[in-house]
């Protein structure tokens, strides 16, 4: 019998593209990009702008929700070298999602609606859907944990997620 709990070191959890999606065919990165573009073109535009702005970024996404099979809320972890970007500039208006960011280790500088906010280990920043936000690593190694969800609704992976429903 499998136990009802699991553990993992956040920064050792694989990225989304490294975790197969049950019941879906394996796609190349190019095929995955095209599939996401059909589901959520705005996310692709946001990610492309990120790549253009920080072409040498070593930012890493750790797919916590998918790693553990969590279905009731969204969560990810991000890491990057000091000075590097952690959170892609965005807001959540299209999705209505609130987001909670916990700095697990290191320090991060958030820009929230144009205002700089430094957040250290053990500190939390919460952003409502309409807040334009981004974050950058101030100290190495930074680890940032994110939890998100839409108030009043059961969690569904957003359209940009590899495991989004066909209706997304």
C-alpha positions in Angstrom: 0.0 0.0 0.0 1.3 3.4 -0.9 1.5 5.9 1.9 -0.6 9.1 1.8 2.3 11.5 2.1 5.5 12.3 0.2 8.5 14.6 0.6 11.0 16.2 -1.9 13.6 18.9 -1.9 11.9 21.8 -3.9 14.9 22.5 -6.1 15.3 18.9 -7.1 11.8 18.6 -8.4 11.8 18.4 -12.2 10.4 21.0 -14.6 7.0 20.6 -16.2 8.4 19.4 -19.5 10.3 16.6 -17.7 7.2 15.1 -16.1 5.0 13.1 -18.5 1.3 13.9 -18.5 -0.7 10.6 -18.0 -2.9 9.8 -21.0 -1.2 12.4 -23.3 1.4 11.6 -26.0 5.0 12.7 -25.5 5.6 15.9 -27.5 8.8 17.6 -28.5 9.4 21.0 -27.1 8.4 22.6 -30.4 5.1 20.6 -30.5 4.4 21.5 -26.9 5.0 25.2 -27.7 2.5 25.0 -30.6 -0.1 23.2 -28.5 0.2 25.8 -25.8 0.0 28.6 -28.4 -3.4 27.2 -29.4 -4.7 27.0 -25.8 -3.2 30.2 -24.5 -1.6 32.6 -27.0 -1.2 35.3 -24.4 1.0 33.1 -22.2 3.2 32.3 -25.2 3.6 36.1 -25.9 4.5 36.6 -22.2 7.1 33.8 -22.2 8.6 35.0 -25.5 8.9 38.6 -24.2 10.7 37.0 -21.1 13.1 35.1 -23.4 13.8 38.3 -25.4 14.4 40.3 -22.3 16.6 37.7 -20.5 18.0 35.4 -23.1 20.7 34.1 -20.8 18.5 33.5 -17.8 19.1 30.3 -15.8 15.7 30.5 -14.2 14.3 27.1 -13.4 10.7 26.1 -12.7 10.1 23.1 -10.5 6.7 21.6 -11.1 5.6 20.9 -7.5 1.9 20.3 -8.2 2.6 17.8 -11.1 5.4 16.1 -9.2 3.1 15.3 -6.2 -0.1 14.9 -8.2 -1.8 17.8 -6.3 -5.2 18.6 -7.8 -6.8 21.0 -5.3 -4.5 24.0 -5.8 -1.7 25.2 -8.1 1.9 25.4 -6.8 5.3 25.7 -8.3 8.8 26.6 -7.2 11.3 28.9 -9.0 15.0 29.3 -8.6 17.7 31.4 -10.4 21.1 32.9 -9.9 21.5 36.2 -8.0 20.3 39.1 -10.2 18.3 36.8 -12.4 14.5 36.8 -13.0 12.3 34.5 -10.9 8.8 35.4 -11.9 7.8 36.4 -15.5 6.3 39.8 -15.6 2.5 39.3 -15.7 -0.9 39.7 -14.0 -3.6 37.1 -13.6 -6.6 39.1 -14.9 -7.3 36.6 -17.6 -7.4 33.7 -15.1 -8.7 35.5 -11.9 -6.0 33.7 -9.9 -4.7 35.0 -6.6 -1.1 34.1 -5.9 0.9 33.7 -2.7 4.7 33.8 -3.0 6.9 32.4 -0.2 10.6 33.0 -0.2 12.0 29.7 1.1 15.7 30.8 1.0 17.6 33.8 -0.2 15.9 37.1 -1.0 13.8 38.3 -3.9 12.9 41.8 -5.2 9.3 41.9 -6.4 8.0 44.7 -8.6 4.2 44.9 -7.8 2.3 47.5 -9.7 5.5 49.4 -10.2 6.5 49.3 -6.5 9.7 47.5 -5.4 9.2 45.2 -2.5 12.1 43.1 -1.0 11.0 39.7 0.5 13.3 37.5 2.5 13.4 33.9 3.6 10.3 33.0 5.5 8.4 36.1 4.2 5.3 36.0 2.0 3.9 38.3 -0.7 0.3 37.9 -1.8 -0.9 39.4 -5.1 -4.5 39.8 -6.3 -5.3 39.0 -9.9 -5.1 42.5 -11.2 -1.6 43.2 -9.8 1.2 43.4 -12.4 4.1 41.5 -10.8 7.6 40.2 -11.5 10.4 39.0 -9.2 14.2 38.9 -9.3 16.7 37.0 -7.2 18.8 39.2 -4.9 20.8 36.4 -3.2 21.9 33.0 -4.3 20.5 30.5 -4.0 17.0 31.9 -4.0 14.1 29.5 -3.8 10.6 30.9 -4.3 7.4 28.8 -3.7 4.2 29.9 -5.3 0.6 28.8 -4.5 -2.3 30.0 -6.6 -6.0 29.5 -7.1 -9.2 31.3 -8.2 -11.4 32.4 -5.2 -14.6 30.5 -4.9 -13.7 27.8 -7.6 -12.3 24.4 -7.5 -8.7 24.4 -8.9 -8.2 23.7 -12.6 -4.9 23.9 -14.3 -4.6 27.1 -16.4 -4.7 26.9 -20.2 -0.9 27.3 -20.4 -0.3 24.2 -18.3 0.6 20.9 -20.0 -2.2 19.2 -18.2 -4.9 21.8 -18.8 -8.3 20.4 -19.8 -9.3 20.4 -23.4 -11.9 23.0 -22.5 -9.3 25.5 -21.1 
